[in-house]
Amino acid sequence: MTSPAQTANPYATPGLPDGFILRGTAAGGLLRLVAVDSSAIVEEARLRHQLSKTATAALGRSLSAAMLLAIVLGKKIDSRVTLRIQGDGPLGWIVAEGSADGRVRGYVREPGADLPIRESDGKLDVSGVVGSEGELALTRLLENGEPYTGSVPLVSGEIAEDVAAYLSASEQIPSAVLLGVYEEGGRVARSGGLLVQVMPGASEDALAQVEANIRAMGPITDNLRRHSLMEVMERAAEGLDLQLAAQAQSAHFKCRCSRDKAKSSLLYFGAGERQEMMDDGGQEVVCHWCNEHYHITPDEIAALDQVQPRAQA
């Protein structure tokens, strides 16, 4: 989140509409479909974190996945999930937090990590930059308010396959997960994802049909380039009587940081350390989630001891 003093988003890109989420059911309600257009969101993340092309694709897929998972697993509109992917590739880790109300934020350890285009298919080497050895973990709140973290080993580092493996193994939710990011001219042109959840009682014929549809669609990135998000959902549910929700839900990159939280973080330092910050003209605090920079002035640092008990060194 940008500082409260800013009224416009400096990372907004002309020509890209805000993100949005579509929901629907098929096969008499026994298939649940959730899709997200995250193009503007991922472009903002690219700009905020100064991501390489492959890092953009990896974080972009993760941001889309976090939003989809928050909706599928969340019990309330403000339910949040935190997706963590730790692989053995040069990217290090990926962290993405999604909320069922459409808010999402995230970052990677090494934003400049990149790899050459794969010779086999001419696509970005996301699995290479993430790594195929490692773990995917998801943290969410249970109905009693207690946090629960489930984890699975990485299947491929392609993220969509790893998320589907998590849903099947840790949540017992058979699902198809499609995630893609398309970059053109140095920016994100299209990004999004689709999750098809199989509900109890779905027939073998319905499962066979949706599997055949998804195979026939081909790569999700190509579909996002050529079709609207609604058309992508229709292609996945062809022949299964797709019923779309009446309204789309907005989605956006939004951090929970603030200037007050940045100031409060300095209370973790001792009085002597804060005095050094004041002597140096203040302190800059950077939010790792969104790369927002807050310059905390000497007067603001001095006022910390007046409003809260002094933090111990």
Backbone hydrogen bonds in HBPLUS format (Angstrom, degrees):
<---DONOR---> <-ACCEPTOR-->    atom                        ^
c    i                          cat <-CA-CA->   ^        H-A-AA   ^      H-
h    n   atom  resd res      DA  || num        DHA   H-A  angle D-A-AA Bond
n    s   type  num  typ     dist DA aas  dist angle  dist       angle   num
A0006-GLN N   A0003-SER O   2.93 MM   3  5.68 160.8  1.96 124.4 130.1     1
A0012-ALA N   A0009-ASN O   3.22 MM   3  5.52 169.1  2.23 112.5 115.8     2
A0016-LEU N   A0013-THR O   3.25 MM   3  6.00 160.9  2.29 142.8 143.2     3
A0251-ALA N   A0019-GLY O   2.91 MM 232  4.66 149.6  2.00 120.8 114.6     4
A0020-PHE N   A0037-ASP O   3.19 MM  17  5.41 144.9  2.32 133.2 143.6     5
A0037-ASP N   A0020-PHE O   2.87 MM  17  5.41 165.6  1.89 163.1 168.0     6
A0021-ILE N   A0249-GLN O   2.64 MM 228  4.92 149.3  1.73 146.1 156.4     7
A0249-GLN N   A0021-ILE O   2.90 MM 228  4.92 167.3  1.91 145.4 149.7     8
A0022-LEU N   A0035-ALA O   2.84 MM  13  5.20 160.0  1.88 146.8 153.7     9
A0035-ALA N   A0022-LEU O   2.88 MM  13  5.20 165.0  1.90 153.5 156.8    10
A0245-ALA N   A0023-ARG O   2.84 MM 222  5.55 169.0  1.85 153.0 150.3    11
A0024-GLY N   A0033-LEU O   2.85 MM   9  5.06 143.8  1.98 154.5 152.8    12
A0033-LEU N   A0024-GLY O   2.81 MM   9  5.06 176.6  1.81 144.8 145.1    13
A0025-THR N   A0243-GLN O   2.95 MM 218  5.27 150.8  2.04 138.3 146.0    14
A0243-GLN N   A0025-THR O   2.73 MM 218  5.27 162.7  1.76 165.5 169.3    15
A0026-ALA N   A0031-LEU O   2.89 MM   5  5.03 146.8  2.00 140.7 145.5    16
A0029-GLY N   A0026-ALA O   3.06 MM   3  5.20 126.7  2.36 100.0 114.1    17
A0031-LEU N   A0026-ALA O   3.04 MM   5  5.03 140.3  2.21 150.9 144.9    18
A0027-ALA N   A0240-LEU O   2.71 MM 213  4.95 178.8  1.71 155.1 155.5    19
A0030-LEU N   A0027-ALA O   3.31 MM   3  5.47 162.2  2.34 105.1 110.4    20
A0199-MET N   A0030-LEU O   2.92 MM 169  4.90 166.9  1.93 147.9 146.2    21
A0032-ARG N   A0197-GLN O   2.89 MM 165  4.95 167.0  1.90 147.1 151.6    22
A0197-GLN N   A0032-ARG O   2.72 MM 165  4.95 167.5  1.73 155.4 157.5    23
A0034-VAL N   A0195-LEU O   2.99 MM 161  5.33 156.3  2.05 150.7 158.1    24
A0195-LEU N   A0034-VAL O   2.83 MM 161  5.33 159.7  1.87 159.4 166.3    25
A0036-VAL N   A0193-GLY O   2.92 MM 157  5.39 156.2  1.98 148.1 153.4    26
A0193-GLY N   A0036-VAL O   3.01 MM 157  5.39 146.9  2.12 143.7 150.5    27
A0038-SER N   A0191-SER O   2.84 MM 153  5.13 141.3  1.99 121.5 130.7    28
A0042-VAL N   A0038-SER O   2.86 MM   4  6.01 167.2  1.88 167.0 167.9    29
A0043-GLU N   A0039-SER O   3.05 MM   4  6.21 156.3  2.11 147.7 154.8    30
A0044-GLU N   A0040-ALA O   2.99 MM   4  6.14 151.9  2.07 140.6 148.1    31
A0045-ALA N   A0041-ILE O   2.99 MM   4  6.30 154.4  2.05 144.5 151.8    32
A0046-ARG N   A0042-VAL O   2.85 MM   4  6.08 153.7  1.92 146.1 153.3    33
A0047-LEU N   A0043-GLU O   3.04 MM   4  6.30 160.3  2.08 148.2 152.4    34
A0048-ARG N   A0044-GLU O   2.84 MM   4  6.01 168.4  1.86 156.2 159.9    35
A0049-HIS N   A0045-ALA O   3.01 MM   4  5.98 169.7  2.02 150.1 152.9    36
A0050-GLN N   A0046-ARG O   2.83 MM   4  5.43 115.7  2.24 134.7 148.5    37
A0051-LEU N   A0046-ARG O   3.18 MM   5  4.99 151.8  2.26 130.2 138.7    38
A0052-SER N   A0111-PRO O   2.91 MM  59  6.31 149.3  2.00 171.5 162.8    39
A0056-THR N   A0052-SER O   2.84 MM   4  5.93 148.7  1.94 144.5 153.0    40
A0057-ALA N   A0053-LYS O   3.15 MM   4  6.47 155.4  2.22 143.6 149.1    41
A0058-ALA N   A0054-THR O   3.00 MM   4  6.26 157.6  2.05 147.9 153.9    42
A0059-LEU N   A0055-ALA O   2.88 MM   4  6.02 175.1  1.88 155.2 156.8    43
A0060-GLY N   A0056-THR O   2.75 MM   4  5.67 153.8  1.81 144.2 153.3    44
A0061-ARG N   A0057-ALA O   3.01 MM   4  6.08 161.3  2.05 142.4 146.5    45
A0062-SER N   A0058-ALA O   3.17 MM   4  6.35 154.8  2.24 140.5 147.7    46
A0063-LEU N   A0059-LEU O   2.81 MM   4  6.08 153.8  1.88 155.6 162.4    47
A0064-SER N   A0060-GLY O   3.09 MM   4  6.32 165.6  2.11 152.0 155.3    48
A0065-ALA N   A0061-ARG O   2.92 MM   4  6.11 157.6  1.97 145.2 152.2    49
A0066-ALA N   A0062-SER O   2.86 MM   4  6.06 155.0  1.92 147.7 154.0    50
A0067-MET N   A0063-LEU O   3.18 MM   4  6.46 156.2  2.24 147.8 152.8    51
A0068-LEU N   A0064-SER O   3.07 MM   4  6.35 165.5  2.09 153.5 157.4    52
A0069-LEU N   A0065-ALA O   2.83 MM   4  6.00 162.6  1.86 155.7 160.6    53
A0070-ALA N   A0066-ALA O   2.99 MM   4  6.07 152.4  2.06 141.6 148.9    54
A0071-ILE N   A0067-MET O   3.25 MM   4  6.51 149.7  2.35 144.5 151.4    55
A0072-VAL N   A0068-LEU O   3.02 MM   4  6.26 163.1  2.05 151.4 156.2    56
A0073-LEU N   A0069-LEU O   2.83 MM   4  5.75 164.1  1.85 152.4 156.6    57
A0074-GLY N   A0070-ALA O   2.86 MM   4  5.15 132.6  2.09 123.3 134.5    58
A0079-SER N   A0076-LYS O   3.06 MM   3  5.13 164.0  2.09 111.6 113.0    59
A0100-ALA N   A0079-SER O   2.83 MM  21  5.46 151.9  1.91 154.5 163.9    60
A0081-VAL N   A0098-GLY O   2.89 MM  17  5.49 154.8  1.95 157.2 165.1    61
A0098-GLY N   A0081-VAL O   2.95 MM  17  5.49 151.5  2.03 154.4 162.6    62
A0082-THR N   A0139-THR O   2.90 MM  57  5.13 155.3  1.96 145.6 153.5    63
A0139-THR N   A0082-THR O   2.97 MM  57  5.13 160.0  2.01 141.1 147.4    64
A0083-LEU N   A0096-ALA O   2.73 MM  13  5.15 168.7  1.74 166.7 163.5    65
A0096-ALA N   A0083-LEU O   2.89 MM  13  5.15 158.2  1.94 148.7 155.5    66
A0084-ARG N   A0137-ALA O   2.85 MM  53  5.17 169.0  1.86 162.4 162.7    67
A0137-ALA N   A0084-ARG O   2.84 MM  53  5.17 166.0  1.86 154.9 159.7    68
A0085-ILE N   A0094-ILE O   2.90 MM   9  5.08 163.7  1.92 147.3 152.2    69
A0094-ILE N   A0085-ILE O   2.85 MM   9  5.08 146.9  1.96 142.1 152.7    70
A0086-GLN N   A0135-GLU O   2.95 MM  49  5.40 171.1  1.95 166.5 167.7    71
A0135-GLU N   A0086-GLN O   2.92 MM  49  5.40 152.0  2.00 144.8 151.5    72
A0088-ASP N   A0133-GLU O   2.97 MM  45  5.66 114.6  2.41 150.8 168.5    73
A0089-GLY N   A0130-VAL O   2.97 MM  41  4.63 147.2  2.08 123.8 113.3    74
A0092-GLY N   A0089-GLY O   3.30 MM   3  6.13 163.7  2.33 123.3 126.5    75
A0091-LEU N   A0129-VAL O   3.00 MM  38  5.49 157.9  2.05 160.6 157.2    76
A0110-GLU N   A0091-LEU O   3.23 MM  19  5.06 145.8  2.35 146.9 142.5    77
A0109-ARG N   A0093-TRP O   2.98 MM  16  5.41 150.1  2.07 151.5 153.8    78
A0095-VAL N   A0107-TYR O   2.99 MM  12  5.59 167.0  2.00 169.7 169.9    79
A0107-TYR N   A0095-VAL O   2.92 MM  12  5.59 149.8  2.01 153.8 163.7    80
A0097-GLU N   A0105-ARG O   2.83 MM   8  5.45 165.4  1.86 158.4 163.4    81
A0105-ARG N   A0097-GLU O   3.02 MM   8  5.45 147.5  2.13 146.8 156.5    82
A0099-SER N   A0103-ARG O   2.84 MM   4  5.19 143.6  1.98 164.0 162.3    83
A0102-GLY N   A0099-SER O   2.95 MM   3  5.57 157.1  2.00 123.7 124.8    84
A0252-HIS N   A0102-GLY O   2.96 MM 150  6.23 156.9  2.01 149.7 151.5    85
A0104-VAL N   A0252-HIS O   3.15 MM 148  6.40 134.8  2.37 153.6 158.1    86
A0254-LYS N   A0104-VAL O   2.95 MM 150  5.75 151.8  2.03 140.8 150.0    87
A0113-ALA N   A0110-GLU O   3.12 MM   3  5.56 166.8  2.14 117.5 121.7    88
A0118-ARG N   A0123-LYS O   2.88 MM   5  5.48 169.0  1.89 163.4 160.0    89
A0122-GLY N   A0118-ARG O   2.79 MM   4  5.09 136.8  1.97 142.9 152.9    90
A0126-VAL N   A0124-LEU O   3.02 MM   2  5.75 132.9  2.25 103.8  90.5    91
A0129-VAL N   A0125-ASP O   3.10 MM   4  6.40 156.0  2.16 148.6 154.3    92
A0130-VAL N   A0126-VAL O   2.93 MM   4  6.07 151.6  2.01 153.9 161.8    93
A0131-GLY N   A0127-SER O   2.74 MM   4  5.50 156.0  1.80 137.2 145.8    94
A0154-LEU N   A0134-GLY O   3.05 MM  20  5.36 159.8  2.09 116.0 118.2    95
A0136-LEU N   A0152-VAL O   2.88 MM  16  5.48 169.5  1.89 170.2 173.7    96
A0152-VAL N   A0136-LEU O   2.91 MM  16  5.48 152.2  1.98 153.1 162.2    97
A0138-LEU N   A0150-GLY O   2.85 MM  12  5.47 159.0  1.90 160.9 167.9    98
A0150-GLY N   A0138-LEU O   2.98 MM  12  5.47 154.4  2.05 153.4 155.1    99
A0140-ARG N   A0148-TYR O   2.92 MM   8  5.46 157.2  1.98 151.4 157.6   100
A0148-TYR N   A0140-ARG O   2.71 MM   8  5.46 159.2  1.75 166.4 173.6   101
A0142-LEU N   A0146-GLU O   2.81 MM   4  5.41 173.1  1.81 153.4 154.6   102
A0145-GLY N   A0142-LEU O   2.88 MM   3  5.26 160.5  1.92 117.4 121.3   103
A0160-ALA N   A0158-GLU O   2.92 MM   2  5.78 140.9  2.08 104.1  92.7   104
A0163-VAL N   A0159-ILE O   2.78 MM   4  5.98 155.5  1.84 156.0 161.4   105
A0164-ALA N   A0160-ALA O   3.02 MM   4  6.24 163.0  2.05 149.8 154.3   106
A0165-ALA N   A0161-GLU O   2.98 MM   4  6.17 151.1  2.06 141.0 149.1   107
A0166-TYR N   A0162-ASP O   2.97 MM   4  6.23 149.2  2.07 141.7 150.0   108
A0167-LEU N   A0163-VAL O   2.97 MM   4  6.29 165.2  2.00 156.2 158.7   109
A0168-SER N   A0164-ALA O   3.07 MM   4  6.25 156.1  2.13 146.3 152.5   110
A0169-ALA N   A0165-ALA O   2.94 MM   4  6.01 166.8  1.96 150.4 154.3   111
A0170-SER N   A0166-TYR O   2.79 MM   4  5.45 157.7  1.84 149.7 157.4   112
A0173-ILE N   A0167-LEU O   2.77 MM   6  5.19 174.9  1.77 137.1 138.0   113
A0198-VAL N   A0174-PRO O   3.01 MM  24  5.64 170.0  2.02 172.1 169.2   114
A0176-ALA N   A0196-VAL O   2.91 MM  20  5.10 154.5  1.98 141.7 150.0   115
A0196-VAL N   A0176-ALA O   2.88 MM  20  5.10 164.0  1.90 151.2 156.7   116
A0178-LEU N   A0194-LEU O   2.83 MM  16  5.10 164.0  1.85 158.6 162.4   117
A0194-LEU N   A0178-LEU O   2.80 MM  16  5.10 152.0  1.88 145.9 153.6   118
A0180-GLY N   A0192-GLY O   3.03 MM  12  5.72 163.4  2.06 165.3 163.6   119
A0192-GLY N   A0180-GLY O   3.02 MM  12  5.72 159.5  2.06 161.5 163.2   120
A0182-TYR N   A0190-ARG O   2.68 MM   8  5.13 170.4  1.69 170.7 167.8   121
A0189-ALA N   A0182-TYR O   2.86 MM   7  5.77 151.7  1.94 148.9 158.4   122
A0190-ARG N   A0182-TYR O   3.21 MM   8  5.13 165.6  2.24 139.1 142.8   123
A0184-GLU N   A0187-ARG O   2.86 MM   3  5.61 152.2  1.93 165.9 169.6   124
A0187-ARG N   A0184-GLU O   3.29 MM   3  5.61 159.3  2.34 108.6 114.5   125
A0202-ALA N   A0199-MET O   3.25 MM   3  6.01 151.8  2.33 146.9 145.7   126
A0207-LEU N   A0203-SER O   3.09 MM   4  6.41 160.6  2.13 149.6 154.8   127
A0208-ALA N   A0204-GLU O   2.89 MM   4  6.05 160.2  1.93 148.8 154.4   128
A0209-GLN N   A0205-ASP O   2.95 MM   4  6.12 152.5  2.03 144.1 151.6   129
A0210-VAL N   A0206-ALA O   3.00 MM   4  6.26 166.3  2.02 154.4 156.6   130
A0211-GLU N   A0207-LEU O   2.99 MM   4  6.09 157.6  2.04 147.7 154.4   131
A0212-ALA N   A0208-ALA O   2.97 MM   4  6.11 155.5  2.03 142.4 149.2   132
A0213-ASN N   A0209-GLN O   2.87 MM   4  6.10 154.8  1.94 148.0 155.6   133
A0214-ILE N   A0210-VAL O   2.99 MM   4  6.17 162.0  2.03 147.3 151.1   134
A0215-ARG N   A0211-GLU O   3.03 MM   4  6.25 158.2  2.08 146.6 152.7   135
A0216-ALA N   A0212-ALA O   2.96 MM   4  6.13 157.5  2.01 147.4 153.6   136
A0217-MET N   A0213-ASN O   2.99 MM   4  6.21 136.4  2.18 143.6 155.5   137
A0223-ASN N   A0219-PRO O   3.30 MM   4  6.68 152.9  2.38 143.9 151.5   138
A0224-LEU N   A0220-ILE O   2.87 MM   4  6.17 155.2  1.93 155.3 161.6   139
A0225-ARG N   A0221-THR O   3.11 MM   4  6.34 144.5  2.24 142.9 152.1   140
A0226-ARG N   A0222-ASP O   3.18 MM   4  6.36 145.8  2.30 142.8 150.9   141
A0227-HIS N   A0223-ASN O   2.83 MM   4  5.61 144.5  1.95 154.7 161.0   142
A0232-VAL N   A0228-SER O   2.99 MM   4  6.35 147.4  2.10 147.4 156.7   143
A0233-MET N   A0229-LEU O   3.10 MM   4  6.43 156.4  2.15 148.7 153.8   144
A0234-GLU N   A0230-MET O   2.92 MM   4  6.21 156.5  1.97 147.9 155.0   145
A0235-ARG N   A0231-GLU O   2.88 MM   4  6.09 151.6  1.96 146.5 153.4   146
A0236-ALA N   A0232-VAL O   3.09 MM   4  6.35 153.7  2.16 144.9 151.6   147
A0237-ALA N   A0233-MET O   3.02 MM   4  6.24 144.0  2.15 146.4 156.1   148
A0240-LEU N   A0237-ALA O   2.96 MM   3  5.37 149.5  2.06 145.6 142.6   149
A0262-ALA N   A0258-SER O   2.99 MM   4  6.24 152.3  2.07 145.0 153.2   150
A0263-LYS N   A0259-ARG O   2.91 MM   4  6.22 157.3  1.97 151.0 156.5   151
A0264-SER N   A0260-ASP O   2.92 MM   4  6.15 163.0  1.95 148.6 153.7   152
A0265-SER N   A0261-LYS O   3.02 MM   4  6.18 139.1  2.19 141.2 151.0   153
A0266-LEU N   A0263-LYS O   3.03 MM   3  5.66 152.6  2.11 115.5 123.0   154
A0267-LEU N   A0264-SER O   3.00 MM   3  5.55 162.6  2.04 116.4 122.1   155
A0268-TYR N   A0265-SER O   3.28 MM   3  5.93 167.2  2.29 113.4 117.2   156
A0269-PHE N   A0266-LEU O   3.08 MM   3  5.56 161.8  2.11 110.8 116.6   157
A0274-ARG N   A0270-GLY O   3.00 MM   4  6.34 157.3  2.05 154.8 161.6   158
A0275-GLN N   A0271-ALA O   2.94 MM   4  6.16 145.1  2.06 142.4 152.2   159
A0276-GLU N   A0272-GLY O   3.12 MM   4  6.43 149.0  2.22 141.1 148.6   160
A0277-MET N   A0273-GLU O   3.08 MM   4  6.45 149.3  2.17 142.7 151.1   161
A0278-MET N   A0274-ARG O   2.99 MM   4  6.34 155.1  2.05 147.0 153.0   162
A0279-ASP N   A0275-GLN O   2.90 MM   4  6.18 157.6  1.95 149.9 156.3   163
A0280-ASP N   A0276-GLU O   2.99 MM   4  6.18 136.6  2.18 140.9 152.1   164
A0280-ASP N   A0277-MET O   3.16 MM   3  5.11 128.5  2.44  92.5 106.1   165
A0282-GLY N   A0277-MET O   2.86 MM   5  5.14 156.4  1.91 153.7 148.2   166
A0281-GLY N   A0278-MET O   3.08 MM   3  5.24 162.8  2.11 109.1 112.7   167
A0283-GLN N   A0296-ILE O   2.90 MM  13  5.17 156.3  1.96 145.7 152.8   168
A0296-ILE N   A0283-GLN O   2.71 MM  13  5.17 170.2  1.72 160.9 158.5   169
A0285-VAL N   A0294-TYR O   2.80 MM   9  5.12 164.4  1.82 149.1 153.2   170
A0294-TYR N   A0285-VAL O   2.80 MM   9  5.12 160.8  1.84 151.9 158.4   171
A0287-CYS N   A0292-GLU O   3.02 MM   5  5.39 161.9  2.05 152.4 157.1   172
A0291-ASN N   A0287-CYS O   2.68 MM   4  5.01 138.8  1.85 148.2 156.9   173
A0301-ILE N   A0297-THR O   3.00 MM   4  6.34 154.2  2.06 153.1 160.9   174
A0302-ALA N   A0298-PRO O   2.87 MM   4  6.09 161.3  1.91 152.7 157.9   175
A0303-ALA N   A0299-ASP O   3.02 MM   4  6.19 143.0  2.16 141.1 150.6   176
A0304-LEU N   A0301-ILE O   3.13 MM   3  5.43 153.0  2.21 106.6 114.6   177
A0306-GLN N   A0303-ALA O   3.06 MM   3  5.22 140.7  2.22 102.7 114.4   178
A0307-VAL N   A0304-LEU O   3.30 MM   3  5.58 143.7  2.44 103.8 112.7   179
A0308-GLN N   A0304-LEU O   3.16 MM   4  6.19 144.8  2.28 154.0 162.4   180
